[in-house]
């Protein structure tokens, strides 16, 4: 049905878009043009043609189709920019209500900023806490060492009135409100552009590490992604992890250190660069690796990798080229790697050999994982067991502790304990391992080189061959 304004009704547009199997998450009129927004999807030309034809048949003559990559959805630093991108003049399709709710928050924020003026530091929304935070300048409400309690109470009333007006008639969608001088240790998104650009220096030092842009799906919960039928990106955001451990290997003191940087290459692909070193007694092994992969964080990861390691004492080096796969099933992950290793200086015949590994990871909770499995190469079969726990400290949300044990042929064994720090938006250990960085390619390679070193050490009594 076409309204007197020349626009199709919201009910008519919704009925049409709901019948189309595509990741459509919003549609809005801007002037006489209907903008339809979709998450990135394959066969875009066919989808564009199908949506346009269906709407044209219903009398909507001016249609614009916009696809949004995962990086684009996570890029807006404020809800104000989000509304400018999706809301238009009239929202006619918003199956999860996320766009309408973000517009209500922006409307309320505009009223709060107009009322408070210089008293305001910034306006922020915590999606996981569903809470609207109003950060005030303490100096504007202090008289000597005392706060102006009456002024603070008036501010709270004005904020509540602005939120009530903005969310009428859907008051059940109104988030909790907190007015104060600090912000929580949680992922935050700025409500308006001025909250991004005008942090005070002192506030920036204390909360900039806590504030993170969030994806549209995270903004109001997973319902948006489900309603839009959109697949999550292969890498939720560019992230870094640092790790270190110490213990014993082959009855000698040992240590490891490593770093891995993971970044999205597109909606469904990512890359990881990793580097590290390990020491056994006074000997050092160092290495580097690269991964290219595609991933659906709810189902699987498939990728290719290459890694290289070199040992100093016996001048060993090894290069691995292979494929990797990760299968995700609720609280279980199956991790597999296989390929070919090119070696120099290894004892035995040649040293070039096929290799592989298979691990089963069980998440007893989303922040506690136990991994058990084994790896094989020529005369170098190993079994390993690992436990990792992320306690979720508010000051260090990315800190995790781990312990690893390895046993292998030729009486090789290793027991190591250490820490890993995951940088990036707050997330569970399970989400970090399924939505951020894939499993390392250096861990098994270092163990292989260490076992080979142990074999040569036994043969030559610690002397160079």
Secondary structure, DSSP 4 states (H G I P E B T S, - for coil): -B-TTSPBPHHHHHHHHHTS-S-EEEEEEETTEEEEEEE--S-HHHHHHHHHHHHHHTT---EEEEEE-HHHHHH-SBHHHHHHHHT-SEEEE-TTSHHHHHHHHHHHHHHHHHHHGGGEEEEEEETTTTEEEEEE-GGGGEETTEE-HHHHHHHHHHHHHHHHHHHTT-GGGPPEEEEES---SS-BEESSHHHHH---HHHHHHHTTTB----HHHHT-THHHHHHTPPPPSSSS-EEEEEEEEEEETTEEEEEEEEEEEEESSSSEEEEEEEEEEEETTEEEEEEEEEEEEEETTTEEEEEEEEEEEESTT--EEEEEEEEEEEEETTEEEEEEEEEEEEES-SSS---EEEEEEEEEEEEETTEEEEEEEEE-TT--EEEEEEEE----SS-TTEEEEEEEEEESTT-EEEEEEEEEE-SS---HHHHHHHTPPPPSHHHHHHHHHHHHHHHHHHHTTS--
